[in-house]
């Protein structure tokens, strides 16, 4: 079965790794047809193991190889399609749209944080099919009140986020 692993905190704040090295770690851990999408830690691979086992195996392999506390979230091709198809926001050159991949129930925590945050004009958050989507004016991602919670240490094992366009690239790779 084809999966995508989303690594948290890759190539930010001193956690630097080459995707070619990450792919080698995945192969050494027994994954097949391994490839990366972009430099933000999106690894497409095949395995016949279940998601819970894959998470344990791959987090341990990544933590050991790169000497850091690895967190990753694994989703199937069908789940990736849901992320892409569920996007409630129209494409707009003035905005970034993000999707959050995380633990069960994290969308409710994110929505609560979003509702409590001060918003830029036209900044929006929505939950579709248990997935949290966020639209923010370009240039405001890290400055926004909600954007600041994304780096909270207390949330680091709860979720990671990706620009919605990343899912289109992942789907194309999974289909090839």
TADA-V930880 format. One record per backbone hydrogen bond with DSSP energy under -1.0 kcal/mol. CO is the residue of the C=O (numbers start at 0). NH is the residue of the N-H. If there is no record, write none. Layout:
BEGIN
co=CO nh=NH
co=CO nh=NH
END
This chain:
BEGIN
co=0 nh=46
co=1 nh=76
co=2 nh=44
co=3 nh=74
co=4 nh=42
co=5 nh=72
co=11 nh=14
co=13 nh=15
co=14 nh=10
co=17 nh=21
co=18 nh=22
co=19 nh=23
co=20 nh=24
co=21 nh=25
co=22 nh=26
co=23 nh=27
co=24 nh=28
co=25 nh=30
co=26 nh=29
co=31 nh=45
co=34 nh=43
co=40 nh=6
co=41 nh=36
co=42 nh=4
co=43 nh=34
co=44 nh=2
co=45 nh=31
co=49 nh=53
co=50 nh=54
co=51 nh=55
co=52 nh=56
co=53 nh=57
co=54 nh=58
co=55 nh=59
co=56 nh=60
co=57 nh=61
co=58 nh=62
co=59 nh=63
co=60 nh=64
co=61 nh=65
co=62 nh=66
co=67 nh=69
co=70 nh=7
co=72 nh=5
co=74 nh=3
co=75 nh=79
co=76 nh=80
co=77 nh=81
co=78 nh=82
co=79 nh=83
co=80 nh=84
co=81 nh=85
co=91 nh=94
co=93 nh=137
co=95 nh=135
co=96 nh=163
co=97 nh=133
co=98 nh=161
co=100 nh=159
co=102 nh=105
co=104 nh=108
co=105 nh=109
co=106 nh=110
co=107 nh=111
co=108 nh=112
co=109 nh=113
co=110 nh=114
co=111 nh=115
co=112 nh=116
co=119 nh=122
co=123 nh=134
co=125 nh=132
co=127 nh=130
co=130 nh=127
co=131 nh=99
co=132 nh=125
co=133 nh=97
co=134 nh=123
co=135 nh=95
co=136 nh=139
co=139 nh=143
co=143 nh=147
co=145 nh=148
co=148 nh=151
co=151 nh=154
co=152 nh=155
co=154 nh=157
co=154 nh=158
co=157 nh=102
co=159 nh=100
co=161 nh=98
co=162 nh=165
co=163 nh=166
co=164 nh=168
co=165 nh=169
co=166 nh=170
co=167 nh=171
co=168 nh=172
co=169 nh=173
co=170 nh=174
END
